[in-house]
């Protein structure tokens, strides 16, 4: 699925675009102000220090999240630190040498090994080799659900049975019933691309959202299921009316979640990026434009890397297409429109 394609075919003439473009763009950051996967204020110092070979700020950051049982922040910080370590791991080598039994260092080591294994065509074999690293990270702090997110990803990549998956999922739930990262890992295992189906994926996501707090990121799980379905439907060229209803309901739920966070907040940025992409694909352009406004400068690799070779370019192209499509439906005298199409790729 390429979210921008329907809009590139529906752009207005230059005169109409010029008439409405500037006003609609006023609330959006300029293209050159948009950042891809920008670190938040807590993570930035750790990354800067790591670039200089100093592991202590990263160690302190992860230790703080573990002590506070702030598992969502821990998982997010871990992911960003590991992405950095994948190209520059000297600081991690020093950390492991200084504190080989540190639960946080062991977790970074395990996540890095999993990341590198997944990047290989022989990922199933390589993932089996890193299993002991995940076990070591889990045993280092039995309270921590994040190693179980790694275990769920490991199960998917090693073709583990549903029985094995369910036992791992139970362990994850024992540690944190609503941990978003573990839910995403489970959703991937249950997806049509792996060992489930779109219906199974939606059922799991909707039940999890119903069971979670209104401000939990798990509320965005159904829109991830919707994105997976739209990605497949983009190739097949169709969805059923029942599927479209579930997609729109998932988007509505994510809109409610997004509304609970301030505009320009980096914390829900990935959810908002995903939501904007799904809304654009559904032709809900006014709502998509509002999400782009709320996103501000915080573009994220997911979902744009899945729909474009250049993630940042995919974000900017889709944002521009949405803005121009909204301009095309804005009456000349500024009256509100009578709605917008909501059909698939409308």
N, C-alpha and C positions, 0 to 999 in steps of 0.2 A: 504494500500500500504506500502510495506517495500522497501525503495530505494536500499538497499544493496543486495537484494536477487538475482537479475540477475547476479551481479558481483561475488558473492560468488560461483556461479556455473561455472564461467569462469576464475578463477585465473590460472596463469601460474604455471609451475613447479618451484620447489625451485631454480633451477640453473638460469632460466631466470629471476625470481623475484630478485634474488641476483644481477644479472648483471645490472639491470636497476633501482632497488629500491632506492639506496642511492642518485643517481643524481637527480631523480625526487623529492626526499624528501627534498633536500637542501633548497628550498625556502619556506618550510612549517614549522611552529613551531612544536616542539616536542609535543607528546601527553600530557605530564605533564605540558606543558606551556599553554595549551588551557584553557580558562576560560568560564564558562557558565553564560550568562547574567551579564557580568562585568559592573559595573557602570562607567559612564564617569567622567571626572575630576570635573565637576560641581556638580554631584550628590553624589560623594563619601563622601565629608565632611558632607553633610546633613545626610547621613545614619550612619556615625560614631557617630555624635552627638546624633541622635535619639537612637542609641544603649545605650547611656549614659543617656537617659532620657531628652535630651535637644531638644526642638522643634524649637528653633529660626532659625537655619540654614535652615531647611526645609521650614519654613514660609518665610524666606527671598528669597529663591530660587523660590518658586511659585509666590510670590509677584512680583519679578523681571520679570518673564515671562509674568505675567498679565499686568504689566505696559508697557512692550514692545510689547504687543500683539503677543508674540512669542508662538503661540498656539501649534505648533508641539512639541517644547521643553517642554511646560507646560504639555501636555498630556503624554509625555514619562516620565517626572519626577514624575508626579502623579501616574502613573502605578507602578513604582518601589517603591515609598514611601508606597503605599497601600499594595503591596506585603509584605513589611517589617512589616507594621502595623498589618497585618493579624495574625502574630505570636507574635508581641511585640508592643502593642498599648498604653503603658503607656505614651509615649511622646505625642501621639495624645490626650489622655484624658486631659493631662495638658494644651495642646494648646487650646482645646475647653473650658476649664474652664477659661483660661486667656482671651480668645477672642471669645466668643460664636457666634458673628456675622461676624467673619472674613470670607470673601468669599473663601479664600484658605482652611481654616480649614473645612468649610462646604462642599467644594468639596471633600476633602479627606474622610470626614465622609460618604458622599453619595457613593463614589466609593467603599469604604470598605464594606458598607452594601450591595451593588449590588454584589460584589465579593463573599461575604459569602452566599448570597441568591442563587447564581448560583451553588454553590458547594453542595447544598442540593437536594435530590430527589424531594422535595416539592418546587422547585424553583419558580414555577409560583405563588403559594400562597404567598411565602415570598417576591417575587419581588413586588407584589401589595402593600404590607405593607411599602416598602421603597420608594414608589412613591413620598410622600411628601418631603423626603430628597433631591431627585433630583430636585424637584420644588424649594426648598429653595436655593439650590446651583445655579440654573439658575437665580433666582431673585436677588441673591446677587451681580452679575455682569452681566447685560443683554448683554454685548458685547461678553462674553465668549462662544465659540462653544463647549467646552469640556463637560459641563453638557448635551448638546444635543446628544453627543455621548453616554452618559449614558442613555439618554431617548430612543435612538434607540435600544440599547441593552435590555432595559427594555421592549420595545414594542415587541421585538422578544420573550422574555421569558414569557410574559404574554399573548401571542397569540393575539396580537392586529391586527385589520383588516388592509388591505392595505390602506384604507382611513386614518386611524390614523397614520400609518407609513408615508404616503406621507405628512401629515401636519407637522409631526416632522422633516422630511427631509427638507421641505421648511424653517423651522425655523433655522435648522443647516446651510443651504446655505446662509441665510441672514447674518449670523455672520462670516462665512468664507467659501468662495465658493470652496476652494480646500483643506480643512482640511482632512488630511489622515485618522485620527482616525474615523471621522464621515463616511468617504467613506467605510472604512473596516466594520464598524457596519452595514451600509446599505447593503453591499455586503453579509454579513452573513444572513441578513433577506431575501434577494432575492435568496439565495442559494437553491440547490435541497434538501439539508438536512432540510430546514425549510419551507419557503413559496413560493419558486420560482422554477426555473429549471436551469440546466447548461447553456442553451441558454440565458435565461434572465440574469443570472449572468455575462456571457461573454459580452452580449450587454451593460449592465450597466458599466462594467469595461472598455471596450474599448472606450465608449463615454466619460467617465470621463477622461481617459488618453489623448484622443484627445483634450480635452478642457483645459488641465493643462499645465503648463510650463515644458520645457524639463528636468529641474532639480528637479521637484516636485516628492515626493514619490508616488503621485497618479499614476505616470507612471508604478509603480509596481503592480497596482491593477489587470491588466489582468493575471499576473503570479500567483496571489492568486486564481483567478478563475481557472486557469490551474491546480493548486495543488489540488483544491477541486474535479475537474473532474478526475484527475489521481488517487486520493484516492478512488473514487467510481469505476473507471475502474479497479483498482487493484483487487477489489473483484469480479467484473463481468468478468474480463479477456479480455476486448476488448474496443477499441474506434473506431470511424469512421474516415475516411480520412479527413473530414471537421473539426472534432474536433482536430485531430492531427495537422492540419495546423494552427488552432487558438492557440493551445498550443505552437507550435514553434514560431509563431509570437509574442506571449506574452513573451516568453523567450528572443527573440531577442530585444524586447523593453526594458526589464529589464537589459539586457547586456549593452545596450547603456546608461541607467541610471547609472549603476554601474561604468562604465568607467569614469564618470564625478567626482567621488570621489577618494581621495587618497587611496592607499593600506593601510590596517590596520586601517582604520577610523571606530570608533565604531558607528557613526551615521547611515550609511546604512547597518550595520551588519545584521540586521534581513532580509532585502531585499536580501542580498547576500547569506545568509544561505538558504532562501527559493528558490532562483534561482539555487543554487548548487544542491539542492535536486531535483528540477524539471528537470534540465539538466541531472542529473545522471539517473533519471527514463526514460528519453527519449533516453538514450544511447549516449548522446553528451558529452563524457567523457573528451575530451581535454578542452572543454569550462568549464565543471564542475570543472576540476582541476584548471583552471585559477581563478575561483571564490573562491575556497578554498585558493588559494594563496593571493587573495585580502582580504579575511576575516581575515587572520592572526590568532591571538589568540582569536577572539571574536565569540565564538559559542553562539547561542541563543536557548531558549527553543522551540520557534516556528521556523521551523516546526517539529523538531526532536522528541518532546514529542508526536507528532501525529503518528509517524511511528515506535517508539521504546519505550519500557518501561523505559529505561534510556536515557534521552535526550542527555546528553554528550556522552554516549556510542554510540548512534545512529549517532551522528556527526562524531565521530572518526572512526567508522566502515565504514561509507559511504566514508569518505575521503580516508581511506586506500584502499577500494575496487576500487575507481576511480583511484587512483594512480597506482595500480597494473594493472588495465585494460589499462591505457595509456601505461604502460611499455610493455604490450603484443603486442601493435600495433606499437611500436618504432622499426624501422629497425635496424639490427645488426650493420650496418656501419653508423648509424646516419642520414640516408636520411629521408626526410619528408615523411609521409604516404600519401596515396591517398584518405584520407577522412575516415569517420567513419560512422557506421550505425546510422540512426536517427529514426528508427521505435520504436514503443511502447515497452519498456523494452528490447531493442536490446542488 
